[in-house]
Amino acid sequence: MMRKFLSAMTLAVCFGLAPAWAQDAAEATDAAAEVVVETMETVATDAAAVEEMAAEEAAPAEEMAAEEAAAEPQATADLAYALDTFYFLVMGAFVMWMAAGFAMLESGLVRSKNTAEILTKNIGLYAIACVMYMLIGYKIMYPGDAISAYFPGFGGLLGSDDNALDAVLAGGDDAPYYSGLSDFFFQVVFVATAMSIVSGAVAERMKLMTFFVFAIFMTGFIYPLQGFWKWGGGFLDAAGFSDFAGSGVVHLCGASAALAGVLLLGARKGKFGPDGKVNPIPGANLPMATLGTFILWLGWFGFNGGSELKVSNVDEANAVSLVFVNTNMAACGGLIAALIMAKILFKKADLTMVLNGALAGLVAITAEPLTPTPLAATLIGAVGGVIVVFSIITLDKLKIDDPVGAISVHGVVGMWGLLAVPLTNGDATFGAQLLGLATIFVWVFVASLIVWLVLKVIMGLRVSEEEEDEGTDLSECGLEAYPEFTKN
């Protein structure tokens, strides 16, 4: 009985508590649902925050990537600009070193009593050329907006490269790819080279100060004007005249000015006998002359190689390599040909002819060192080596006294170099080359002759016979290059 009573009581309690349990369960369910909702809202909020943070982090990265992509062409342009500018400056330094070569060559081929004077001429003319080209010559040769194709006008003074960056970034065909000042430096050493040619031809008898005054007119006016006609975009360039590095613009120009001076000066005392006999006057220091030739040979790689003007891409780098090889091979061809001709004509291996043969080969290839093959360049140089030997002999017969052979090397062989261009360059014509050759020779010769004549009247060209006998070292410089040795 007791067991039944307890069971009935348990059921009654359970049924009595059921509504309370149901209410508690419902409340628990609601609470759980609220927790779930709150959790989901929190998760959603956190996810949105994460996405927002990710977006915020991704934005700078995208902006940075965009900036890097935009900066890449600028960096490439900057690098190319820097490389081409550096190449230009180094090649200009090579050409500047040619001034030392001319000084050594000329002083080795004159008598010891004239050594100090010719060294003074060579270092002095370099400084004069740089100053005059900076003040006047560069803006005549490269005026920007010329008055006409024949006369460029006079531009302002040489400026800076402050706006180079903006011009490079602007791009386009007119954008510079090297510093304008590097171009000036490269061009000014060419001017000095042309004037150095004059120095050797008038050696041993010209007044030093007269020579320096002529250098002012030559480097400031005469050279730049004919340079404008070709390299500055003048009428010779428009006519198709081709002169890669200056067989005409530099070498023929210098030789033409030298010829005008030599004709007015006359020969050195004792060079020609009354019966027309040619009396050799040997140089005092052939080792120095040989060293000078090697220096010029080295400098010529800058002369021709730098004239490619660019090296910052594969095509240009290959072009520069070909120019270097052709320059070297032409010098070798000229030297060997002159050696053979000297042996045939004089039965001796005349060192002075050998040296001039190498220089003749270099001058010959300067007009076009890019289009020939190395073999063709060697042959062009070899023809130059043959020509220079016969030219030196012929000028002696004509009683034109050139102590170092400058007129033959730079003038006569310079003409050959210009005429050889169409042989390998299909874009060049003999007509255009003859026009350029004749124009440069006539202008420089006539203009120089006028200046020399005026200087002859005002200052005098030649030292006295007594000063010539004594040597221009003492009369012009007041010292001797070799005071310990007996004069010869």
Buried (B, 14 or more C-beta within 10 A) or exposed (E): EEEEEEEEEEEEEEEEEEEEEEEEEEEEEEEEEEEEEEEEEEEEEEEEEEEEEEEEEEEEEEEEEEEEEEEEEEEEBBEBBEBBBBBBBBBBBBBBBBBBBBBBBBBBBBBBBBBBBBBBBBEBBBEBBBBBBBEBBBBBBBBEEBEEBEBBEEBEEBEEBEEBEEBBEEEEEEBBBBBBBBBBBBBBBBBBBBBBBBBBBBBBBBBBEBBBBBBBBBBBBBBBBBBBBBBBBBBBBEBBBBBBBBBBBBBBBBBBBBBBBBEBBBBBEEBBEEEEEBEEBEBBBBEBBBBBBBBBBEBBBBBBBBBBBBBBEEEBEEBBEBBBBBBBBBBBBBBBBBBBBBBEEEEEEBBBBBBBBBBBBBBBBBBBBBBBEBEBBBBBBBBBBBBBBEBBBEBBEEEBBBBBBBBBBBBBBBBBBBBBBBBBBEEBBEEBBBBBBEBBBEBBBEBBBEBBEEBBEEEEBBBEEEBBEBBBBBBBBEEBBBEEEEBE
